[in-house]
C-alpha cells in the first residue's frame, strides 16, 4: 500500500517532566541543585534532543506529510496502513510503540548517540531519510520484532517487545502459583521477569549480573536465546513450609506456555517494557498464560541505498509537483 503519511512519535524529556512537576524551569533548577544534582545535564539532554527532533521534522516535511504524537497517546491512537512511523527517542520508546504499530514499518532515530546505546535505534537525524525512501519505494530491509504476551482468563492481553513483569505493585511479596510442563509450585517472590531475545540485554541481564556477582563468577554466560524463545526468571524466590523454589528460570520455546495463577487479593499486576502505566490487573481469581505471541513489529534497518532508489523517489516527487 502506498505510504501517504508519517507519524512522528516522541516522549517528554526529563527536563519537561521536571518543569511540569515544579511549574517553572527556575523552580526545577532550584530543587535539583539544592539536592546536589547537576541541573545542566538535564538542560543539555533536552537541547540535544530537540536539536535532533527539529532536524528530523524539517527534513521529513520535505518528503512526506506528517504529524507529531506524544507517547502517552499511542495506546489509543489508531494507525493506518498508509502510515509509516518515525520514532525519535530511546530504545524503550520504540518498544512501547511497537506493541501498537500493527505491522506498520518503524523508522527508529537515536537523537543522542553519545547518551543512548540505541540497540533498537539504527538511524540518526542525519541519515534517517534513507529509511524513509526505502519504505516509500517498498524495498526496505527490516527486522521482525517478536512479542511476549500475557493472556488473562477473562480475555485481556498485554504484549511486550522486551519483557513482562508479573508481580505486585508494592514492595511486599508477590504470591502466586506457577505451572510449567505439568509441574506446579506456590511462590512468594519479588515477581517474575519474562524476556524476549530483544529484551535479553536489558532487565533480564541485570538478574544474571546479580547472580554472577553473588557467586563471585565472571566466567559465566547469559543463556543464548533464539528469536522464537522467551526466558523467564523468578526474582528473589523465598522457600518456606508453604512455598517452593524449584521452578525459578527457564526457556519457553514457541508453543510452550507458563501459567501463573494470582494469589494476591489486591495490587497484583502485569506490566510490559518497563512502563508501569501499561498494565493488567492481576489479583486473586486471575490466571495468566505467558507465551510467544503471533504478532510482530517491523523495525526498518539502516541499509545502503542505491542511486536508482534515490532517482526513483525523485521521479515520484516530480510527478507529484506536476
C-alpha positions in Angstrom: 0.0 0.0 0.0 1.2 3.5 -0.9 2.7 5.5 2.1 0.9 8.8 2.4 1.5 10.0 5.9 4.3 9.8 8.5 3.6 9.7 12.2 6.5 11.2 14.3 6.4 9.9 17.9 8.4 11.5 20.8 8.4 11.4 24.5 8.8 14.2 27.0 12.4 14.9 28.1 13.4 14.7 31.7 13.5 18.5 31.8 10.0 18.8 30.6 8.8 16.4 33.2 10.6 18.4 35.9 9.1 21.7 34.7 5.6 20.1 34.8 6.2 18.9 38.3 7.6 22.2 39.7 5.7 24.6 37.4 8.8 26.6 36.2 12.3 25.8 35.0 13.7 28.0 37.8 12.0 26.1 40.5 13.1 22.8 38.9 16.6 24.0 38.8 16.5 25.1 42.5 15.2 21.6 43.5 17.8 19.7 41.6 20.8 21.9 42.6 19.7 22.1 46.3 19.8 18.3 46.3 23.3 18.3 44.9 22.3 17.3 41.4 23.6 18.7 38.1 20.7 20.6 36.5 22.8 21.4 33.4 22.8 17.7 32.5 19.0 17.9 32.1 19.3 21.1 30.1 22.0 19.6 27.8 20.0 16.4 27.2 16.8 18.4 26.5 18.6 20.8 24.0 20.3 17.9 22.2 17.0 16.0 21.9 15.2 19.0 20.3 18.0 19.8 18.0 17.7 16.2 16.6 13.9 16.2 16.7 13.6 19.5 14.8 16.1 18.3 12.2 14.0 15.1 11.7 10.8 17.1 11.4 12.3 19.6 9.0 13.8 17.0 6.7 10.7 14.8 6.8 8.4 17.6 5.9 10.2 18.0 2.6 9.4 14.4 1.7 6.0 13.5 3.1 3.2 14.9 5.2 3.5 14.2 8.9 2.2 14.9 12.4 3.7 14.6 15.8 2.1 12.4 18.6 3.3 12.2 22.2 4.0 8.7 23.6 1.2 9.0 26.2 -1.4 9.0 23.4 -0.1 6.0 21.5 -2.3 3.3 23.2 -5.4 5.0 22.0 -4.1 6.0 18.5 -5.3 4.0 15.5 -2.6 3.7 12.9 -3.5 3.4 9.2 -1.9 1.0 6.7 -0.7 4.0 4.6 1.3 5.4 7.5 5.0 5.0 8.4 6.2 5.6 11.9 9.2 7.6 12.8 10.2 7.2 16.5 12.6 9.8 17.9 13.8 8.7 21.4 15.3 6.0 23.4 15.0 2.2 22.9 12.2 2.0 25.4 10.0 4.3 23.4 10.5 2.0 20.3 9.5 -1.0 22.4 6.4 0.8 23.7 5.3 2.0 20.2 5.9 -1.4 18.6 3.1 -3.0 20.5 0.5 -0.7 18.8 2.1 -0.5 15.4 0.1 -3.2 13.6 2.9 -4.3 11.3 3.5 -0.7 10.1 7.2 0.0 9.4 9.0 1.8 12.2 12.0 4.0 11.5 13.7 4.5 14.8 16.0 7.5 15.3 18.6 7.9 18.0 18.5 11.6 18.9 21.7 11.5 21.1 24.1 8.6 20.3 26.5 9.9 23.0 23.9 9.2 25.7 21.8 6.3 24.3 23.1 2.9 23.3 20.5 2.6 20.6 20.1 -1.2 20.4 16.7 -0.6 18.6 17.7 2.7 17.0 19.5 2.1 13.7 19.2 5.7 12.4 20.3 9.2 13.4 18.8 12.5 12.5 21.4 12.7 9.8 20.6 9.5 7.9 17.0 8.6 8.7 15.7 9.8 5.3 17.4 6.8 3.8 15.0 4.6 5.7 12.0 6.8 4.7 12.9 6.5 1.0 13.3 2.7 1.2 9.9 2.4 2.9 8.2 4.7 0.4 9.7 2.7 -2.5 8.8 -0.6 -0.8 12.4 -2.0 -0.9 13.4 -1.8 2.7 15.2 -4.3 4.9 13.6 -5.0 8.3 13.9 -6.9 11.5 10.8 -8.7 12.7 10.4 -8.0 16.4 8.8 -10.8 18.3 6.5 -10.2 21.3 5.9 -11.9 24.5 2.3 -11.9 25.5 0.3 -12.4 28.7 -3.3 -13.5 28.2 -5.7 -13.5 31.2 -8.6 -15.9 31.7 -11.0 -13.0 31.0 -9.5 -12.5 27.5 -7.4 -9.4 28.3 -4.0 -9.4 26.6 -0.7 -7.5 27.0 2.2 -7.5 24.6 5.9 -6.9 25.3 8.8 -6.3 23.0 11.4 -6.5 25.7 9.9 -8.1 28.9 6.9 -8.7 31.0 6.8 -8.2 34.8 4.3 -10.3 36.8 4.1 -9.4 40.5 2.8 -6.8 42.9 2.8 -3.0 42.7 4.2 -2.5 46.2 7.4 -3.8 47.8 5.7 -6.7 49.5 6.0 -10.2 48.3 4.1 -11.4 45.2 2.1 -14.6 45.9 1.1 -16.9 43.0 1.0 -20.5 41.7 3.3 -21.2 38.8 2.8 -24.1 36.4 5.3 -25.3 33.7 5.3 -28.6 31.8 2.9 -30.3 34.2 4.7 -29.2 37.4 3.2 -26.7 39.8 4.6 -24.7 42.7 3.4 -22.0 45.1 5.7 -19.0 45.2 6.5 -16.0 47.3 8.9 -13.8 45.4 9.7 -10.3 44.1 7.9 -11.2 40.9 8.7 -12.8 37.6 10.5 -11.4 34.5 9.7 -12.9 31.1 12.1 -11.7 28.4 12.2 -11.9 24.6 15.6 -12.2 22.8 15.3 -8.4 22.0 15.0 -7.6 25.7 17.5 -10.1 27.0 20.3 -7.5 27.2 18.1 -5.3 29.4 16.3 -6.2 32.7 16.9 -9.9 32.4 20.7 -9.3 32.1 20.6 -7.4 35.4 19.2 -10.5 37.2 22.1 -12.6 35.8 24.6 -9.9 36.8 23.3 -10.0 40.3 23.5 -13.8 40.4 27.0 -13.9 38.9 28.2 -11.2 41.4 26.8 -13.2 44.4 28.6 -16.3 43.1 31.8 -14.3 42.5 32.0 -15.6 39.0 32.9 -13.7 35.9 33.3 -16.6 33.5 29.5 -17.4 33.3 27.5 -16.6 30.2 23.9 -15.4 29.7 21.6 -18.0 28.2 21.5 -17.9 24.4 18.1 -17.2 23.0 16.6 -17.8 19.6 14.2 -15.3 18.1 11.3 -17.6 19.0 12.5 -18.2 22.6 11.4 -16.5 25.8 13.2 -16.7 29.0 11.7 -16.4 32.5 13.4 -15.7 35.8 11.8 -15.5 39.3 13.2 -12.7 41.3 14.3 -13.5 44.9 12.2 -16.6 45.4 11.5 -17.4 49.1 11.5 -21.0 50.3 9.2 -21.9 53.3 6.8 -24.5 54.5 4.2 -23.3 52.0 6.4 -22.1 49.2 8.9 -23.8 46.8 11.8 -22.7 44.6 12.4 -25.4 42.0 10.7 -23.6 39.1 12.8 -20.4 39.1 14.0 -20.0 35.5 14.0 -21.5 32.0 13.4 -21.1 28.3 9.9 -21.1 26.8 10.1 -22.4 23.3 7.5 -21.5 20.7 4.3 -23.3 21.6 5.2 -23.6 25.2 3.5 -21.6 27.9 4.0 -20.6 31.5 0.8 -20.5 33.6 0.5 -18.2 36.6 -2.4 -18.0 39.0 -2.6 -15.0 41.2 -2.9 -15.4 44.9 -2.8 -11.7 45.6 -6.0 -10.2 46.9 -5.0 -6.7 45.6 -2.2 -4.8 44.0 -1.2 -7.6 41.7 -0.4 -6.5 38.2 1.4 -7.4 34.9 3.2 -4.6 33.1 5.4 -4.6 30.0 8.6 -3.0 28.8 9.2 -1.0 32.0 6.1 1.1 31.6 4.0 0.7 34.7 1.1 2.6 33.2 0.8 -0.1 30.6 -0.6 -2.9 32.8 -3.2 -5.5 33.5 -4.6 -6.0 37.0 -3.6 -9.5 38.3 -5.5 -10.2 41.5 -6.9 -13.4 43.1 -9.0 -15.3 40.6 -6.9 -14.2 37.6 -4.8 -16.7 35.7 -2.3 -15.7 33.0 -0.8 -17.7 30.1 2.6 -16.4 29.2 3.8 -17.3 25.7 5.3 -16.1 22.4 2.8 -14.0 20.5 1.9 -14.5 16.9 2.0 -10.7 16.5 5.2 -9.0 15.2 6.5 -5.4 14.7 8.5 -4.3 11.7 11.7 -2.3 12.5 13.3 -0.8 9.4 17.1 -1.4 9.2 19.7 1.1 8.0 20.8 -0.2 4.6 22.8 1.2 1.7 20.5 2.7 -0.8 21.5 3.0 -4.5 21.2 5.9 -6.9 18.4 4.0 -8.6 16.4 4.2 -5.4 17.0 7.9 -4.9 16.3 8.6 -8.6 13.0 6.6 -8.4 12.0 8.6 -5.4 12.9 11.9 -7.1 10.9 11.0 -10.1 7.9 10.2 -7.9 8.2 13.6 -6.2 8.5 15.3 -9.6 5.3 13.6 -10.7 3.5 15.0 -7.6 4.6 18.5 -8.4 3.3 18.5 -12.0 
